[in-house]
Amino acid sequence: MNKLNSKITTLRNNTGFMKYFKNTSWLFGGRILKMVVALSVGVYVARYLGPKQYGLLSYALAFVGLFSAFASLGMNNIIVRELVKAPEKRDDMLGTSFWLKIIGALIMCGAILIGVQFTSNDYFTNLLIAIIASGYIFQAFYVIDLDFQAIVQSRYVVQAQLTQMVISSIIKLVFIWIKAPLLWFAFISLIDVLALSIILVWYYLRKVGKISLWKPKMETAFFLLKNSWPLMLSGIAIMLYMRIDQVMIKNMLGDKEVGYYAVAVKLSEAWYFIPTALTSSLFPAIINAKKVSEELYYARLQKLYDLMVWMAVAIALPTTFLAPWIIKILFGNDYLPAASVLSIYIWAGVFVFLGVASGKWFIAENLQKYSFYRTLTGAIANIILNFILIPIYGIYGAAFATLVSQIIASYLFNVTNNRLRYTFLLQSKAILFPLRKIGGKLWIKN
């Protein structure tokens, strides 16, 4: 007991540990509260709209999501990395990345305009897509979030997100109360982006600096684009195998089936904030560990992989058995076909958690092109599997296709290249965590 108290006291006195601990606590607390509120309100929205209208709204969101990587340009992690390395260049970095993201959002809108020409969408569906896509232009202000990540002050971002969530939730509940049409719910996504952008600007002006000092530089722009283009392509591939299933279900089965599938996806992906929050908070510490020693660097990475896998398993296992009960209680009998989808889709989270964590390793090792190759492999696998399985097994086939493609992209791909095999070993050790603890001879040693 005395030893435990001594360790706790030591950690409390460690300013570096407490800095990251407080930052992670803010991220987790905020994301958990946001998940609970968003899921609760989302249930009311899904019940109000019904499977068909909810499916149409989900399709519009998914279709825009296919092109969303153009808006971010894949440079978010690069920006954080550079802000950590050279904080004195903050104004140059933020100013340049802000205008690049504006340009990226406009390119995204142009790509969507071209993309809808190859669909059978009616005018109303395309209107939903246009409203949702327009909000991405204002996401350029989200570079403020990246700056707060770099200085390990994510609590301000969390506070901004919670304020935006309250505004959004109230609007949704009012829309349900007055029996608003589907089109109004599409506008909520635009309002969400505008509200969060305004609040982030307010926090930045109060806590950090002046936006008027942001100075875009051509040299910085070329540097960011040179380093981020593989991640942008990777982001396109990620969105393909995360959202293409809903687009294909809509065209192959119909709006109602998209509604069932979207409910299962919503419940499964509600947990994806965990790896994102953890890695966003710990990314600076992992980079700094590399400066100290390779041993410390990979020791921290192994612990991160261990944590990722078993948090995901702790979520997936009970969800598999409780899926029918969860769907019935939350969404009602109209959405019961989503239960079997949920029991399959939830296991993709294990490899999503691993993929997010290993993505930070790709950044730290400057292996962005391999990040693109692996996600492209996963996207191709998902599209092929969807074409094969959806006609045979419907929405359940789509869920299985997503699971398999995640295993391929986030885990198995790493065994294909010498530079990636060590992280494959670390991931394997994380998956075999119980065997490592029970019998050291049962797992592969370094």
Sequence and secondary structure as in RCSB ss.txt:
>XXXX:A:sequence
MNKLNSKITTLRNNTGFMKYFKNTSWLFGGRILKMVVALSVGVYVARYLGPKQYGLLSYALAFVGLFSAFASLGM
NNIIVRELVKAPEKRDDMLGTSFWLKIIGALIMCGAILIGVQFTSNDYFTNLLIAIIASGYIFQAFYVIDLDFQA
IVQSRYVVQAQLTQMVISSIIKLVFIWIKAPLLWFAFISLIDVLALSIILVWYYLRKVGKISLWKPKMETAFFLL
KNSWPLMLSGIAIMLYMRIDQVMIKNMLGDKEVGYYAVAVKLSEAWYFIPTALTSSLFPAIINAKKVSEELYYAR
LQKLYDLMVWMAVAIALPTTFLAPWIIKILFGNDYLPAASVLSIYIWAGVFVFLGVASGKWFIAENLQKYSFYRT
LTGAIANIILNFILIPIYGIYGAAFATLVSQIIASYLFNVTNNRLRYTFLLQSKAILFPLRKIGGKLWIKN
>XXXX:A:secstr
 HHHHHHHHHHHH HHHHHHHHHHHHHHHHHHHHHHHHHHHHHHHHHHHHHHHHHHHHHHHHHHHTTTHHHHTT 
HHHHHHHHHH GGGHHHHHHHHHHHHHHHHHHHHHHHHHHGGGS   HHHHHHHHHHHHGGGGGGGGHHHHHHHH
TT THHHHHHHHHHHHHHHHHHHHHHHTT  HHHHHHHHHHHHHHHHHHHHHHHHHHT  GGG    HHHHHHHH
HHHHHHHHHHHHHHHHHHHHHHHHHHHT HHHHHHHHHHHHHHHGGGHHHHHHHHHHHHHHHHHHHH HHHHHHH
HHHHHHHHHHHHHHHHHHHHHHHHHHHHHHH GGGTTHHHHHHHHTTHHHHHHHHHHHHHHHHHTT HHHHHHHH
HHHHHHHHHHHHHHHHHHTHHHHHHHHHHHHHHHHTGGGGGSTTTHHHHHHHHHHHTHHHHHH GGGS   
